[in-house]
Amino acid sequence: MNESINTAAAASAANIQVSTNRIVKLASDVGNICSMLNTADFKSDSHLAIQAIEPQINAIAYDAELLSLSAMEISAMAAESADISREAEDLFSKAKAVGEKLTETVDQITKFERLVEVNKARNPLIPDDLIKITRGAALDGMNAEILFEVALRSINTLVIACQNN
C-alpha cells in the first residue's frame, strides 16, 4: 500500500479526533447552559431553545466519536496494507453529513447567544456567567466547524490518495 495513503489515513484520524474533542466540549457547554436556565429562566424562550439544541449537539458529538473510531480503524487497516478505498469514501460521506448537522446546530447556538443577551436585558435573574458561557459556546461552535472542515478535507485527501493508487 502507498505511503501517501498511510499518511493521509493517519492525518484523517488525528484531525477527526481533534474536531471531535471540540464538539464534545461544545456539547458540554450546551449542557451547562441548559442546567443554568433550568434554574434561572425556566420555561422561557431561551430555556426552550437550548432544550431543542441540546439533543442535537449530543447526537452530533456521538456521531463524531463514531467517525473518529472509524478513522482510527481505517488508519490501522492502511498500515496493514489493506485496500481502504470503500471505507474512506464511506467515512467521507458520513463526515459530510455530520458536518452539515454541525453547521446547522452552530447557527442555532449563535442565534441562541443573541436571544440570551436580549433576555438578560429583560430578566436580571439570568446570571452573568450564563452570558459568558453562551458566548464561549458560540465561539467553540465556530472553532468546531473550522476543525471539522479541516478533518473533512483530510478525509477527502485520503479518498483521492486511494483513487490514485
C-alpha positions as CSV (number, residue, x, y, z in Angstrom):
1,M,0.0,0.0,0.0
2,N,1.1,3.5,-0.8
3,E,2.9,5.6,1.9
4,S,0.7,8.6,0.9
5,I,-2.4,6.6,1.9
6,N,-0.9,5.7,5.2
7,T,-0.1,9.3,5.9
8,A,-3.5,10.5,4.7
9,A,-5.3,7.9,6.9
10,A,-3.3,8.9,9.9
11,A,-3.9,12.6,9.3
12,S,-7.6,12.0,8.9
13,A,-7.8,10.0,12.1
14,A,-5.9,12.7,14.0
15,N,-7.9,15.6,12.5
16,I,-11.2,13.9,13.2
17,Q,-10.2,13.3,16.8
18,V,-9.2,17.0,17.3
19,S,-12.5,18.2,15.9
20,T,-14.4,15.6,18.0
21,N,-12.8,16.9,21.1
22,R,-14.0,20.4,20.3
23,I,-17.5,19.1,19.5
24,V,-17.7,17.2,22.8
25,K,-16.6,20.4,24.6
26,L,-19.4,22.3,22.8
27,A,-21.9,19.6,23.9
28,S,-20.7,20.1,27.5
29,D,-21.1,23.8,27.2
30,V,-24.6,23.4,25.9
31,G,-25.4,21.1,28.8
32,N,-24.2,23.6,31.3
33,I,-26.3,26.3,29.7
34,C,-29.3,24.1,29.9
35,S,-28.7,23.4,33.6
36,M,-28.3,27.1,34.3
37,L,-31.5,28.0,32.5
38,N,-33.4,25.3,34.3
39,T,-32.9,27.3,37.5
40,A,-32.6,30.9,36.2
41,D,-35.1,31.2,33.4
42,F,-37.2,28.0,33.4
43,K,-39.8,27.7,30.6
44,S,-38.6,30.9,28.9
45,D,-37.9,31.1,25.2
46,S,-34.2,30.8,26.0
47,H,-34.8,27.7,28.0
48,L,-37.0,26.1,25.3
49,A,-34.4,27.0,22.6
50,I,-31.5,25.4,24.5
51,Q,-33.6,22.3,25.2
52,A,-34.1,21.9,21.5
53,I,-30.4,22.4,20.8
54,E,-29.0,20.0,23.5
55,P,-30.2,16.7,22.0
56,Q,-28.9,17.8,18.5
57,I,-25.4,18.6,19.7
58,N,-25.3,15.5,21.8
59,A,-26.2,13.4,18.8
60,I,-23.5,15.2,16.7
61,A,-20.9,14.5,19.4
62,Y,-21.9,10.9,19.4
63,D,-21.7,10.7,15.6
64,A,-18.3,12.5,15.7
65,E,-17.0,9.9,18.2
66,L,-18.1,7.1,15.8
67,L,-16.4,8.9,12.9
68,S,-13.2,9.1,15.0
69,L,-13.3,5.4,15.8
70,S,-13.9,4.6,12.1
71,A,-11.0,6.8,11.1
72,M,-8.7,5.1,13.6
73,E,-9.7,1.7,12.3
74,I,-9.2,2.8,8.7
75,S,-5.7,4.1,9.6
76,A,-4.9,0.7,11.2
77,M,-6.1,-1.1,8.0
78,A,-4.0,1.2,5.8
79,A,-1.0,0.5,8.0
80,E,-1.6,-3.2,7.3
81,S,-1.6,-2.5,3.5
82,A,-5.3,-3.2,3.1
83,D,-7.5,-1.7,0.4
84,I,-9.4,1.1,2.2
85,S,-11.0,2.9,-0.8
86,R,-14.6,1.9,0.0
87,E,-14.1,2.6,3.8
88,A,-12.5,6.0,3.0
89,E,-15.4,7.0,0.7
90,D,-17.9,5.9,3.3
91,L,-16.2,7.8,6.0
92,F,-16.2,10.9,3.8
93,S,-19.9,10.6,3.2
94,K,-20.7,10.2,6.8
95,A,-18.4,13.0,7.9
96,K,-20.0,15.3,5.3
97,A,-23.5,14.6,6.8
98,V,-22.2,15.2,10.3
99,G,-20.6,18.5,9.2
100,E,-23.9,19.7,7.7
101,K,-25.7,18.9,11.0
102,L,-22.9,20.7,12.9
103,T,-23.2,23.8,10.8
104,E,-27.0,23.9,11.4
105,T,-26.6,23.5,15.1
106,V,-23.8,26.0,15.4
107,D,-26.1,28.5,13.6
108,Q,-28.8,27.8,16.2
109,I,-26.3,28.3,19.0
110,T,-25.2,31.6,17.5
111,K,-28.9,32.7,17.4
112,F,-29.4,31.4,20.9
113,E,-26.5,33.6,22.1
114,R,-28.2,36.7,20.8
115,L,-31.5,35.6,22.4
116,V,-29.9,35.2,25.8
117,E,-28.4,38.6,25.6
118,V,-31.8,40.1,24.8
119,N,-33.5,38.2,27.6
120,K,-30.8,39.2,30.1
121,A,-31.9,42.8,29.5
122,R,-35.4,41.8,30.5
123,N,-34.6,39.4,33.2
124,P,-31.9,40.4,35.7
125,L,-32.1,36.9,37.3
126,I,-30.2,35.5,34.3
127,P,-26.7,35.2,35.7
128,D,-23.8,37.0,34.0
129,D,-22.0,33.6,33.9
130,L,-24.7,32.4,31.5
131,I,-23.8,35.2,29.1
132,K,-20.1,34.3,29.4
133,I,-20.7,30.5,28.9
134,T,-23.1,31.2,26.0
135,R,-20.5,33.4,24.2
136,G,-17.9,30.7,24.8
137,A,-20.3,28.1,23.4
138,A,-20.8,30.2,20.2
139,L,-17.0,30.6,19.9
140,D,-16.5,26.9,20.5
141,G,-19.1,26.2,17.8
142,M,-17.3,28.3,15.3
143,N,-14.0,26.6,16.2
144,A,-15.6,23.2,15.9
145,E,-16.8,24.0,12.4
146,I,-13.3,25.1,11.3
147,L,-11.7,22.0,12.8
148,F,-14.3,19.7,11.3
149,E,-13.7,21.3,7.9
150,V,-10.0,20.5,8.3
151,A,-10.9,16.9,9.1
152,L,-13.3,16.7,6.2
153,R,-10.5,18.0,3.8
154,S,-8.1,15.4,5.2
155,I,-10.6,12.6,4.6
156,N,-11.1,13.9,1.1
157,T,-7.3,13.8,0.6
158,L,-7.4,10.2,1.8
159,V,-10.1,9.4,-0.7
160,I,-8.1,11.0,-3.5
161,A,-5.0,9.1,-2.5
162,C,-6.9,5.8,-2.6
163,Q,-8.3,6.6,-6.0
164,N,-4.8,7.5,-7.3
165,N,-3.3,4.3,-6.0
